[in-house]
Amino acid sequence: MTDLEFDILDELYFVQSFESIQNALEIDILLLKDALRQLIEKGWVRCFKSAATDDVVFAEEIDLDNRYLEYHYLATKEGLLAHNSR
């Protein structure tokens, strides 16, 4: 796990918008999108259509290139275990 992945997971104990994560970490949009993409691929972050956690965006529907600002993000159980194991 990279330092950036650790920092992102640290922000995702609760559902967060892209803007909230970016503001908290003060990092470039492209860097955050790429890191979120990797965390989603690892199964460490889940993507939601809104702050309501029952609106999951399934892997085949995720469009981080165009819709990243619409989504909300939350660490998965596996992501939290990886984060806490570091």
PyMOL commands that set and color helices and strands:
alter all, ss='L'
color gray80, all
select helices_A, chain A and resi 3-11+18-25+29-42+59-61+64-67+77-85
alter helices_A, ss='H'
color red, helices_A
select strands_A, chain A and resi 16-17+45-48+72-75
alter strands_A, ss='S'
color yellow, strands_A
deselect
rebuild
show_as cartoon
